[in-house]
Amino acid sequence: MEEDERVVITNADIAAAKRDWQLARHRGDLPDRIDGAYDTYRRLISAQAQQIADEFRATGRLRADQG
């Protein structure tokens, strides 16, 4: 990946992952599926937090679709 190319995780991405995890729980999916959905949700939150911190340190501003 080029240095200036990166994936941007938005609030919509976080919301979609949360819905997926909650739906898996509601349907009574297998524990591994529920745990995997939760792990994806948790990782996206963590990655977005790091992204927000990096953006703020670099520019002193936040993107409108984050935080």
C-alpha positions in Angstrom: 0.0 0.0 0.0 1.3 3.5 -0.8 2.2 5.6 2.1 -0.7 8.1 1.4 -3.2 5.2 0.9 -5.1 4.1 4.0 -8.5 2.7 5.0 -10.7 5.2 6.7 -13.1 3.7 9.2 -16.3 5.7 9.6 -19.1 5.8 12.1 -21.2 3.9 9.5 -18.6 1.1 9.5 -18.8 0.9 13.3 -22.6 0.9 13.2 -22.7 -1.9 10.6 -20.4 -4.1 12.6 -22.4 -3.5 15.8 -25.6 -4.4 14.0 -24.0 -7.6 12.7 -22.8 -8.6 16.2 -26.3 -7.8 17.7 -28.1 -9.7 14.9 -25.8 -12.8 15.5 -26.7 -12.7 19.2 -30.4 -12.2 18.6 -30.5 -15.1 16.1 -28.7 -17.3 18.5 -25.8 -18.0 16.1 -23.0 -20.3 17.2 -20.8 -18.8 19.9 -17.8 -18.7 17.5 -19.9 -16.6 15.0 -21.0 -14.2 17.8 -17.5 -13.9 19.1 -16.1 -13.3 15.6 -18.7 -10.5 15.0 -17.9 -8.9 18.4 -14.2 -9.1 17.7 -14.7 -7.4 14.3 -16.7 -4.6 16.0 -14.1 -4.2 18.8 -11.2 -4.1 16.3 -13.0 -1.4 14.2 -13.6 0.7 17.2 -10.0 0.4 18.2 -8.7 1.2 14.7 -11.0 4.2 14.4 -9.8 5.5 17.8 -6.2 5.3 16.6 -7.2 6.9 13.3 -8.9 9.8 15.1 -5.8 10.3 17.3 -3.5 10.2 14.3 -5.6 12.7 12.3 -5.9 15.1 15.3 -2.2 15.0 15.9 -1.5 15.7 12.3 -4.0 18.4 11.6 -5.6 19.5 14.9 -9.0 18.6 13.3 -11.3 15.6 13.1 -13.1 14.3 10.0 -16.9 14.9 10.0 -17.6 11.2 9.7 -15.5 10.2 12.8 -15.8 10.4 16.5 
